[in-house]
Amino acid sequence: MKTWTKYLIGAASAAVLSFAILTVGFKGVAVKGSAATAFAETKPAVTIPTESLSVVEALQNSFRAISSGLLPAVVEVDVTETKTAPENPFENMPFFFFGNPRQQQDKKPREYEQKGLGSGVIVRRSGKTFYVLTNNHVAGSATKISIKMNDGTVFEGKLVGADERMDIALVSFESDDKSIAVATLGDSDKVQPGDICLAMGAPLGYRQSVTQGIISATGRSGSGIGNVSDFIQTDAAINQGNSGGPLVNIYGEVIGINTWIASSSGGSQGLGFSIPINNIKHAIDDFISDGKVTYGWVGVSLLEISDEFKDSLKVTGSTGAFAGQVFIGSPAQKGGMQPGDYIIGLNGHDVKSVDQLVREVGNLRAGTTAEFSVIRGGKKLELSVKIEERKQEISSDDSKLWPGFIAAPLTDKVREELGLKDKGVKGIVVGQVYEKTPASYFRIQPKDIITGVNGKPVTNLAEFYSALNVPKGKKISFDLYSEEGTITTNAFTMK
């Protein structure tokens, strides 16, 4: 590398010397009275009005100030993961012509190391400990972490905590250097489309890089990628390696953590997405104190529903989240929430979507009481629910779901799909059925048509859910449509 450097410097010097000789010679033969000879250094490239230039220079100076102030707090996160290779990848493959790979493979699992890199931003200092915020998919599974600073200094990192649902992680490192920069966190609730922003990080391994753009949109859903956050969308270039780096406003404040891109090629196409920093602030404290994010839990299974669904529930024109099922013994059930409730408000503000409600409930602290506004049977009700901590073993136990299946309206389209010839049949149709739930006790199957509850006819969803919610200790049974006559299920005692 040093030899090439000397070569390049020598070549550059020779080029400069040749240019100087050529210039002298050219000046020496200039004829007096001929056309004026102009040199590049004597003529401006373009003429820009002073007022306009001052505006552009002010913007450029702002970008310089933001970059110089924040880049020292932006780091490259190098990770090593230990993975296990499959015992025999040819286990279920036929013989090859040249030997049997089943005999050639060592059946003992093999461990190997896989390296990767991402970005991060220093968000807190406590004594000698510095905390770096990044993505879970960058550092969450790492067995070894290195933090590379803007000046090239490398520190050994330690995973403090990671959360897969939000895709964030916190890494720490130790240093006596009190001059290490710590970023300032902004208020992502104030972000609006059209705001100027800068994305920082290590795209494709080029650490401490800056790109500039605008906020394209806010409130983008992340449910399609298994993330409970909403997202800030930006056209500032974000590429592989930018994950975990900060999205910054014109005040030099971190307003988001760059997380993913929508791309058909794997490169930036002006569709970058960042987790709003307000979604993460409480998680930093949770990681430092508990090593994990603590979520609030209500205990309802939420659904986004169609207009036809809303019409059948008598909530046409309302926005919110539909409680299709309620966990038996959950805070929701204890607070009086029932399957079929359409949740339109939480703690005094509107609920606009399932994703929003999931995020906001997750941010509630265990032991606090939340006020829910619901529509039930066309009437608005207020419910008080005491929040509990979300525990994986409880929240993932589908056997506790009541009633254990998704009910849907019996529309003309559904009738046609089911081949239902009798147009006089009214009721609801059973969608997805969950195993080991009360539905399995009733032997209810997908596509069953429920025409009555406890012997009382039901013709739409509103009537079904009204009849479904019987008091604790009372029995309930369903009437199922059959071409040969009505079939009544066993009775189930409400818990």
N, C-alpha and C positions, 0 to 999 in steps of 0.2 A: 504493500500500500504506500509506503514512503517513497519508493522508486517512482511510482506513477505520479505522486504529488510533485516531485522534483521535475519530472518530465513536463507536466502541465504548466508549472510555473515558468520553466525555461521556454516553452513554446509561446506562452502568453507574452513574455518579455521580448522575444524575437519579433512577434507580431507588432508590438507597440513601437519597437525601434524601426521596423520597416515603414510603418505608417509615418513616423516622424521624418525619416529621410525623404519619403515620397512627398510629404507636405512641403518641406523646405524646397525641394526641387520644383514643385508646382508653383509656389509663390515666386520663385526666381525667374520663371519664364512668363509671368503675367504681363501682358502688353498694355501699356498706358493708353487709356482712352477706349479700351475694349469693354465689353459687358462686365458689370461688377461681379467680382468673385465672392460668393457667400459660403461661409463655413458653418457646420452644424451647430457649433457652440455659440454662434453670434445671432441666431434667429430662433424665436420661440416656436415650439411645435405647433401650438394653436393659440388663438386669442380667446380668452375666457373673461367675461365681465367680472370685475372685482367683487361685486356683491355675491354673484353666483359662486365664485370660487371660494369665498369665505364660508359659505354655507356648507359646501362639500368638505372643505378642510376641517370645519368644526365637527362634522360627522365622522370623518376619518380619525381625528384626534380622540373622539369619544371611543371609537372602536379600539384604538391603541391603548387608551387608559384602562378600558375594561379588560382587555387581553393581558396587559402587563400586571394588572392587579389580581386577576383570578387564575391565570395559567399556573403560577407557582403552587396553587392548591389543587390543581388537576394532576392526576397520577396515572401511570400505566400499571395495570394489575396483571402480573404474569402468574399463571396457575399451572399446577401439575396435578393430574388426577390419576389414581391407580385404578385400573379396570381389570376385569377378569375375562379372558377369552373363553368361548364355549368349549366344553370338553371335547367334542368331536363335531365339527361343522358338516362332516360328510355322513353323519349317522344315518340319515334317511335317504341318501342318494344312491343310485345304482353303481355297480362296479365300473371303473374306467378300463380301457383296453390295456393300459400299461400298469398293472398291479392293482391291488385292492387298497384304497386309501384308508379303509377302516382299520386295516392292520398296521398301516404306516403311521397313523396319528397317535400321539401320546394322549391317552384319555384323561390324564391328570390336568385339571384346570390350570391355566397359566395366567399370571398377573403381568401386566405391562403398564407403562406410564404414557399418558397422553398429555401433551402440553397445549396451552392456549393462552390467549391474552384478551384483555378488555380494558375498560377505563374505570376511573373512580374519581371522587372528589372528597377532599378532607373537610369534614363538617363540624368537627368538635375536637377540643384539646382538654385533657384533664391531667394536670401534672405533666408527667413525661409521656403520657399515652395520647396518641392521635388516632382519631376514628375516621375511616374512609367509607363512604357510602358507595355501593355499586349494585349490580344485579345479582340475583340468586343464580341465574344461568351462567354467570361469569365465575363466581367464587363459592357457590353453595356446596359443591361436591369436591372441592379442592383438598388435596392432602398436603400440598405445599403452596405457599403464596409469597410472592415477592412484590414489593411496592417500589416502583421507579419514579423518582421525583423529576421535576422539570430540569434541574441542574445535573442530572445523571446519577445522583446518589440513590443507592438501593438499600431498602430496609426489609427485614424479614417480617412478613405479615402473619396475623393470627385471626382466624374466623371467630368473630364474637357471636354472631347469630345470622340465620338466614330464614327466609319465608318464601315458600313456593307459590302460595296463592297470590301474593302481591309481586313476586319476582324481585325481591330486594335482599341485600345482604349487607352486613356491617363488618368491616375488617379493621383491626387495630395494629399499630406498630409503635415501638418505643424510641424516643429520641430526647436528648438534652437540649436540642436546638430550639429555643423559644421563638426564633424568627421565622419558623416554618409557617406559611400562610394557611389560614383557615377561612373557608368560604362563608359568606353570609347568605342565609336562607331567606327567600322572599315570600310573597303572598300569591300563590297560584290562583286564588279565587278572583284576583283582579285582572288576570290575563284575558285579553280579548283578541279575536281575529283581526289581523292587520298590524298587530304589535311587532316591532322589530325585535329580533332575538339572535343569539349566537349559540352554536353548538360546539362543545369542546370535548376533546378526548384523544384517543389513539386509533384513528381509522386505518385499517390495514397495517397496523403496527407503527404508523407514523405518529408517535406520541406528542402530546401537547400541540395539537392542531386546532385551528379555529375555522368554522364556516359561518356564514351569515345569511339570514333570511327573515321570514316573517312567520307569525303564528297563522296557520291556515284554518284551524278549527279547534274547538274545545269540546270536551264531553264525548269524545269518541269511545265506543264500546270496545272492551278488550276480552269479552266473553269467548270470542272465537279462538283465542290463543290460550285459554285457560287462566286468565288473569282477572282478578276482581276489581282492578282499577278502571277508571275512565282514563282517557289519554288526551294530551295536548298534541295536535298535529302541526308539523312544521315543514316548510320546504327547504330549510337549512340542511345542507348535505349531511346525511348520516349514513355511514357505511359500517361494514363488519369491523369490530374493534372499538366502535364508538359506544357500545353498550356499557352502561354504568357511568358515562360521562355526564356533565351537567348541561342543561339548557338554561341560558342566562338572559336576563332582560337588560335594557339599556342602562339600568342603575347598577349593574354588576352583581345582581342577586340571582341565586339559583332558584329557578321556578319549576324545574323538572329534572328527571333523570332519564336520559335517552335509553330506550329499551328495545324497540324493534322497528323494522321497516317493511313496507308493502312493496314488493319488487318481483318482477318476473325474471330478472336476470341475476339477482343477488346483490346488485349495486344500487346506489341511491338514484331514485327517480322522483325526488321531491315529495315523498310520502314517508316522513319519519315521525315516530311517535314517542312521547316522553310521559312518564308517570308524574302527575302534578305533585309538587313538593309538599303541599298541604296533606296529601294522602299518606305521606311517609313520616312526617315529623314525630308523631306519637310512637311510631315503630322504632325510631332511634333510641328513645328512652327505654322501650320494652326490651330491646336487644341488650342494652348496657346493664339493665337491672335483672332481667330474667333469661337472657340468651334466646328469646323467642318473642314473636308477636302474639299478644293475647287478644282474641276476638270476642266480641259479645255474641250471644246466641239467644234467639227467640224460639225457634223450633217450628218453622213453617216451611212447606215446600212451595216455592213461588213459580208462577208461570206468566209468560207474556201471552195474551189471548187476542184472537181475531175479533173483528167487528161483529160477526155472527155470534160469536161466543158472548160478547158484551150485550148484544140484544137479548139473548136468552137469559142473561143474568140481571137485566134491567139496569145496566150501568152505562148505557150508550152515551158517548160524548165525554166520558170521564177518562182521565189518565191515572195510572197507578200500577199496582202489582196484585195479581190474583193468588190468593192462598188456596191452592188446589187440595192440599192435605195439611194436617197438623200432627205433630209428633205427640203421642200419648204421654202424659206426664210432663210435658215441656212448659216453659214459661208462658208460651202463647196460650196453651190450653188452660193453665192456671189463671191467666188473665182474662179468660172469656172469649178468646179468638176461636173461630170455628172454620172448618172447611167451607169454601164458598164465599168467604169474606173478600171484598175487594178493597185493598188498602190504598187510601188516597192521601194520607198525611202522616207525618212523623214529627213529633215535638213542635207542632205549630207551622210547619212548612210542607208544601206539596210534594208528593211522590210522583215522579214522572215515568219511572221505569223500574224493572226488576233489578237491573244492575245497580242503579242508584240506591235502592233500598238495601240491597245486600251490603254495599260499601258502608252505608251509614249505620246499619245495625252492627256491623263488624267493629266500627269505631266506638260504639257505646261500651262503657265500662261495666263489668260485672258488679251487681249490687245496686246499680242505679235503676230508676223507674222511667220508662219511656211511655209517651202518650201517642197512641195510634188512632187515626180516624179511618173508619171503614164504612163501606156501604154493604148492608145486608138486607136482602129482600126489598130493595129500592129505598131503604131508609138509612140515614147517616147515624153512626154510633161512635162513641168515644170509649176507648179501652185503655186501661193502665196495665202495663206489663213490666214485671221486675226482671231485668236482664241477668242472665247467667253466663259464665265463661263457656266458650265454645270448646268442647273436647271432641277430638276426632272419633273416639270409640262410640260416642253417643250420637253425634250429628250424622254419622255414616250408617247408623243402625236402621235400615229401612223397615225392619220388622215392626218398628214402633209407629209407622205411619198409619193414620186413620183418614179415609177408609181403606187405603191400600191400593187404590186404583184411580186413574184419571177419568173423570166423566166429561163427555162432550155433547154438544147439541145434536139432535137427530135431524139434520138438514136434508133437503131433497137430494143433494149430492151424495151424502152418506147413505141414504136409502138406496140410491142407484148402485153404489159400490157394494153394498151388502146384498143386493138382489132382493130387497124387501118388496114384495108384491102387494101386500096388504097396506093400502094407504091410510087405513083407519088406525093403525098402530101409532101410539104416541108415547113418548118417554125420553130417555137419554141413552146414549151408546157408551159402552165401556171402551176406553183407550188402553193405555199401558197398565199392566197389573204387576204389582211388586210381590216378590216371594216372601213367605213367612209372615205376611200381614193378615189382618182380619179378612181381607178379600180371599185369601187362600182357604180360610175356614168356610167361607160361603161357596167355595168352588166357582167363583166368578172367573170368566175367561174374556180376553179381548174380543170385541165385536158383539158381546152380549148386549141385549137391549133391556134396560130396567124400566118397567112400566109402573111400579109401585113400591112404596116403602111402608112396612107394617100394615099392609092391606089398603093403604091410601094411595089412589092413583097420582102419578106425577107426569106432567106433560112437557115440562121444560126444566132447565137447570135451576132456576130460582126456586121452583117447587121442590125439586129433588133435594137441594141443600137445606131447605127449610125443614123438610121431613127427616133428613139425615141426622140432624143435631138433636138427639134425644138426651135426656138427663142421665147423669152417671148412675149406674145400677139398674137402669131400665134395659129391656131387650129390644133388639132391632132385627128385622129380616127384610129380604128384597123379593119382589116379584119379577121374574124374568120371562120375556116373551118367548113363546115357542109356537111353531105352526100347529102343533097338536094340542096347545092349551097353555095356560100360565103355569110356570113352575115357581114354587116358593122355596127359598133357601132355608137353611137352619137358622135358628135365632141366636144372636150374639149379645152377650151382656156387656153394656158399655162400661168402660173402666174410667 
